[in-house]
């Protein structure tokens, strides 16, 4: 089966005035099959978020290739870690979601209000949230809004960059379960970027582990958790709590 995403020999350098460029990503290659729940894991500074931004076209690459299967414009959407900061504080939630529908001509004006309600329902929020401002919502609710905003574009691929790291464990579990449910209902491919292997333990089927800009381990999640081979992966597993019970 042709992968929905193929990354080959990806290199990303950050320029530094008066110094050689800093190599954030060093010749990594991986593939993601369609409708997979795929994890990219590593500590801060390992290159995972830089990779995620490059996949969305938000970060220039130095060399290598990023190839998605043919799909409509807007079919790759990103969910950011700072959900509250990604929302316009001057707009209500309804206005925020309606703006996406308007700018991208996704539905007629007469249908926007109903479409906003549908999006809120899809992420488990009541219709009255449309009247609220971001400051009136919890972090978990704001993250659900950011997911709804991405869903408005009818994506085939969601790239979620540390989407639950700012949330407590119980809220993390609910958001991850929501992503898993949406993957099943919408036939989505999801790339989950995280510094915490426990976060991806239940939801992800395949993983790559990054350290210092390189992939140090990869494989099915079940195998990697049961028999981590690389010392760095073993270190990550030993350092974090297990939230799988909360995800059950």
C-alpha positions in Angstrom: 0.0 0.0 0.0 1.3 3.5 -0.9 2.0 5.5 2.3 0.0 8.7 2.8 3.3 10.4 3.9 6.9 9.6 2.9 9.9 11.5 4.4 13.3 10.8 2.9 16.7 12.0 4.2 15.1 15.1 5.8 17.6 17.7 6.9 16.6 21.0 8.6 19.2 23.6 9.6 18.7 26.8 11.6 21.0 29.6 10.5 23.1 31.3 13.3 24.8 34.6 12.6 28.6 34.2 12.6 28.4 30.5 13.4 27.7 27.3 11.4 24.0 26.4 11.1 22.5 24.4 13.8 21.3 21.0 12.5 18.0 20.4 14.2 17.0 17.4 12.0 19.7 15.1 10.6 18.7 12.9 7.6 15.7 11.2 8.9 13.4 9.0 6.9 10.1 7.4 7.7 6.7 6.5 6.2 3.2 6.8 7.6 0.4 4.6 6.2 -3.1 5.9 5.6 -5.4 6.0 8.7 -2.5 5.2 11.0 -2.1 6.7 14.5 1.6 7.4 14.3 3.8 8.8 17.1 7.0 10.9 17.0 8.5 10.9 20.5 11.5 12.6 22.1 12.6 15.1 24.6 12.5 18.9 24.0 15.1 19.9 21.4 15.3 16.5 19.7 13.8 17.9 16.4 10.3 16.4 16.6 8.4 19.7 16.6 10.7 21.1 13.9 9.8 18.0 11.8 6.1 18.5 12.5 6.3 22.1 11.3 8.1 21.1 8.2 5.4 18.6 7.4 2.8 21.4 7.5 5.0 23.7 5.4 5.6 26.0 8.4 9.4 25.3 8.5 11.8 25.5 5.5 13.8 22.3 4.9 17.5 22.2 4.0 17.4 19.0 2.0 15.5 15.8 1.6 11.9 15.3 0.6 8.5 15.4 2.2 5.8 13.7 0.0 2.1 13.4 0.8 -0.3 11.3 -1.3 -2.4 13.5 -3.6 -5.1 15.3 -1.6 -7.0 18.6 -1.7 -5.5 21.8 -0.3 -6.0 22.1 3.4 -6.2 18.3 3.9 -3.2 18.5 6.2 -4.0 20.4 9.4 -1.9 21.1 12.6 -3.1 21.2 16.2 -0.7 23.2 18.4 0.3 22.7 22.0 -0.8 26.2 23.2 -4.5 25.9 22.4 -5.5 29.0 24.3 -2.8 31.1 22.6 -3.8 29.9 19.2 -7.4 31.3 19.6 -8.2 34.9 19.0 -9.2 36.3 22.4 -11.4 38.9 20.8 -13.6 36.4 19.0 -16.2 34.1 20.5 -15.7 30.4 19.8 -18.6 30.5 17.3 -16.9 33.4 15.5 -13.6 31.6 15.4 -15.1 28.5 13.8 -17.3 30.5 11.4 -14.2 32.5 10.3 -12.6 29.3 9.0 -15.7 28.3 7.2 -16.0 31.8 5.7 -12.4 32.3 4.6 -12.1 28.9 3.0 -15.6 29.0 1.5 -16.5 25.7 3.1 -20.3 26.2 3.3 -22.9 28.8 2.4 -23.5 31.6 4.9 -27.0 30.2 5.8 -25.4 26.9 6.9 -22.5 28.3 9.0 -24.3 28.4 12.4 -25.5 24.8 12.0 -22.0 23.7 10.9 -20.4 25.3 13.9 -22.9 23.4 16.2 -21.9 20.2 14.4 -18.2 20.8 14.9 -18.7 21.5 18.6 -20.8 18.4 19.0 -18.1 16.4 17.2 -15.5 17.4 19.8 -17.9 16.8 22.7 -18.8 20.4 23.5 -22.4 21.8 23.9 -23.7 24.4 21.5 -23.7 27.2 24.0 -19.9 27.1 24.0 -20.2 29.0 20.7 -21.1 32.1 22.7 -18.0 31.9 25.0 -14.6 33.6 24.7 -11.4 31.5 25.0 -10.7 33.1 28.5 -13.9 31.6 29.7 -13.0 28.0 28.9 -10.6 25.5 30.4 -7.4 24.4 28.7 -9.0 21.1 27.7 -12.0 22.8 26.2 -9.7 25.2 24.2 -7.8 22.2 22.9 -11.1 20.7 21.7 -11.9 24.0 20.0 -8.5 23.9 18.2 -9.3 20.3 17.1 -12.8 21.5 15.9 -11.1 24.3 13.9 -8.8 21.8 12.2 -11.8 19.5 11.5 -13.6 22.3 9.8 -11.1 22.0 6.9 -12.2 18.3 6.4 -8.6 17.1 6.7 -7.2 13.7 5.9 -4.1 14.2 8.1 -3.9 15.8 11.5 -0.5 16.7 12.9 -0.9 17.2 16.7 2.2 18.8 18.2 2.3 18.2 22.0 -1.5 18.6 22.1 -1.9 17.5 25.7 1.3 18.5 27.4 -0.3 21.5 29.1 -3.2 19.5 30.5 -3.5 17.3 33.6 -3.5 13.6 33.2 -7.3 13.0 33.3 -7.8 15.7 30.7 -5.0 14.3 28.6 -6.8 11.0 28.5 -10.0 12.5 27.4 -8.4 14.5 24.6 -6.4 11.5 23.4 -9.5 9.4 23.4 -11.3 12.1 21.4 -8.5 12.0 18.8 -8.7 8.2 18.6 -12.5 8.4 18.1 -12.2 11.0 15.4 -9.6 8.9 13.6 -12.0 6.0 13.5 -15.1 8.1 12.5 -13.4 10.3 9.9 -10.8 7.8 8.6 -8.0 10.3 9.6 -4.3 9.8 9.7 -2.9 11.3 12.9 0.7 12.1 13.7 1.0 12.7 17.5 4.2 14.6 18.5 5.1 14.1 22.2 8.0 14.2 24.7 6.1 11.6 26.8 6.1 7.9 25.7 3.3 7.2 28.2 1.0 9.7 26.3 1.2 7.7 23.1 1.3 4.2 24.8 -2.3 3.4 24.1 -3.4 5.5 21.1 -0.4 5.1 18.7 0.2 2.0 16.6 3.6 2.9 15.3 6.4 5.1 16.7 9.6 6.7 15.9 11.8 7.9 18.7 14.0 10.9 18.1 17.2 12.1 19.9 19.5 14.9 18.8 17.8 15.3 15.4 18.0 11.6 14.5 15.7 8.6 14.7 17.2 6.2 17.3 14.3 3.6 17.3 11.2 2.8 15.4 8.6 0.1 15.1 5.1 -1.0 16.2 4.2 0.6 19.5 3.4 -2.7 21.2 6.9 -4.0 20.4 8.7 -0.8 21.3 7.0 -0.6 24.7 7.5 -4.3 25.5 11.1 -4.5 24.3 12.8 -1.1 23.9 16.2 -1.6 22.4 17.9 1.8 22.5 19.1 3.2 25.8 17.4 6.5 25.1 14.0 4.8 24.6 14.5 2.9 27.8 15.3 6.2 29.6 12.1 7.8 28.3 10.0 4.8 29.4 11.5 4.8 32.9 11.0 8.6 33.4 7.3 9.0 32.9 4.1 7.7 34.6 1.8 5.2 32.9 -1.6 6.9 32.0 -2.9 3.9 30.1 -5.4 3.1 32.9 -6.9 6.6 32.5 -7.2 6.0 28.7 -9.1 2.7 29.1 
